[in-house]
């Protein structure tokens, strides 16, 4: 399985080169990797359907106990087939749809990068590996959505999708780490059998919150649904692949995968069911108000994702079975409709579905694919979409609140039926459109194949449900189950509600013009939705960033120093006050008269340097401070340090005098408030450092280091000058670093001295 993922990554890296050098044969070459993976995963279906679970692992970070592990069961195999099979069709479709685009190779590379990342998500058995692939899907989708980066709308939509799903990615990382701590492992295989331990852990609520935040943002659930319709700025191939069959279902994959560990009654079920129900209803009716093909399909995708989330959240056997069937049916008909939208746009240049008509005779193959997919989306028998809708209604009617659930599903289904007819039937009815012709087979064959999946799944449901779908549902529920699909269950409530939704949807389609007028009057209310909150959040963040930039990055060195010193005093002082031991007295040994006199001299000179209005007087005062410190070194038996201090102070004073002599006259640009603030900060820093020094001298955790130097200077380093031995031998690297710093400063000073201002010619 690792090889399968790496093969697609390699194809992504080679795609631009292949596209450039292989010409018209590039599409065939790039289709081979996903097609081979589809055949490979299909060959494993019999074993997985028989109940086997394939595991594969490689050492990732052995020192940390991490492995790059993969797991293939019914649930991950279903997604792997969707990712690779659908990807095969989309790669070929994109090669024709963007045939004349100069950056076709780059697009194919991004598409294959996303495919490899998505395969990693559905196959990963390690939570951290899943997180890495999860973030790669967000990154690659950002590249695909913003492919037409010269358009501001594409850039804005790509950034929006990245930010929303990126927040979910960070939540997933935190949730994965907490889940690993609660379950004692980061391997999903081990966590699946430790659900009780995780649910009884004190961090269970935090884990549920973080994991659901990741899943709901990725799958565009309310209130995070707004990013998906805006993502239609991507080329049609990317929209069909990412936003109908793969990426947006990653959140559903995660919810179902961790359902045995985190699921059950309580917050998990309440949030998932409520979020799915609201998303189903809102997405369906928001879709009705759209006219652009890809946007109305995007909103209907939001509704479908809500339906699947609702079913997985309910958690019953019937609901999970219905969710699996609905997932497969939706991938087939919605992917086909997205690809049809791209074909229509290329053939007519029109994106508005209400402005298209009479294309059936000119584009018969495209019309056939669109009609089949639309009827499957509407839930017309004997197509797979009908079986999916029947399963949805049956699961809801068997749930805890059947009346409310049935009403919600029927109302949403009416809207989705109307959308299906607008997108898949309306553009092909009416008078024949002049000067139109069928698109290339590379554009109508992929949607037609996906539409035929709905036909085959509907006509032969046993072949589909008895193997792969049953294995997928069993993997979610954690026990073997059997899905039995049939078109006729008698005259039951589900059939009646299904007929009602079809009739209501047909009426909605017939009165679509009035619906659009009503939606136009309600459009101002959309400004109060989550998209408005997202925009307001970005504006607030931008203002906060500008404010802190003006505060912290003003360009004034003195302000930087004040901020650094004040932050240090605040953090260290808080730690000292909250964690210090006030019962132990500070170590104060007293001072002799001459030592006290030198200390008073240093303090006075410091005050003079700070308060003097003459630069030369301030330099002289600073020199007095340095010489005072040299005297203290002499008093405490450190003549070498005293000599060094005297030399450094002398050179510093001379250099300052030479440099300041050429500066303009002194002017005080600080206000009284600024000087008082600086005095308070400096005084607090001095008080803190003095306290820390006194605290350090009162406690001794180890033997005095000076004794070690005295005993080993001659023996170990063969030198009797202890200070020199410390600098050259015991702390040689430290000394070397100081020499490098001084040399660098000398080079900089020399460069500054050599600068000459450019003079105009002739001056």
Secondary structure, DSSP 8 states (H G I E B T S, - for coil): -HHHHHHHHHHHHHHHHHHHHHGGGHHHHHHHHHHHHHHHHHHHHHHHHTT--EEEEEEEEGGGTEEEEEEE-HHHHHHHHHHHHHHHHHHHHHHHHTTT-TTHHHHHHHHHHHHHHHHHHHHB-BHHHHHHHHHHHHHHHHHHHTSSTTSHHHHHHHHHHHHHHHHHHHHHHHHHHHHHHHHT-SBHHHHTT-HHHHHTSTTHHHHHHHHHHHHHHHTT-TTSTHHHHHGGGS-HHHHHIIIIISGGGHHHHHHHHTHHHH-STTHHHHHHHHHHHHHHHHHHHHHHT--BHHHHHHHHHHHHHHHHHHHHHH--HHHHHHHHHHHHHHHHHHHHHHHHHHHHHHHH---BGGG----TTTSHHHHHHHHHHHHHHHT-TTSHHHHHHHHHHHHHHTSTTHHHHHHHHHHHHHHHHHHHHHHHTGGGSSS--TT-----HHHHHHHHHHHHHHHHHHHTHHHHIIIIIHHHHHHHHTS-------S---S-HHHHHHHHHHHHHHHHHHTHHHHHHHHHHHGGGGGGSHHHHHHHHHHHHHHHHHHHHHHH--S-HHHHHHHHHHHHHHHHHHHHHHHS-TTS--------HHHHHHHHHHHHHHHHHHH-S-HHHHHHHHHHHHHHHHHHHHHTT-HHHHHHHHHHHHHHHHHHHHHHTTS--------HHHHHHHHHHHHHHHHHHHHHHHHHHH--SS--HHHHHHHHHHHHH--S-HHHHIIIIITHHHHHHHHHHHHHHHHHHHHHHH------TT-
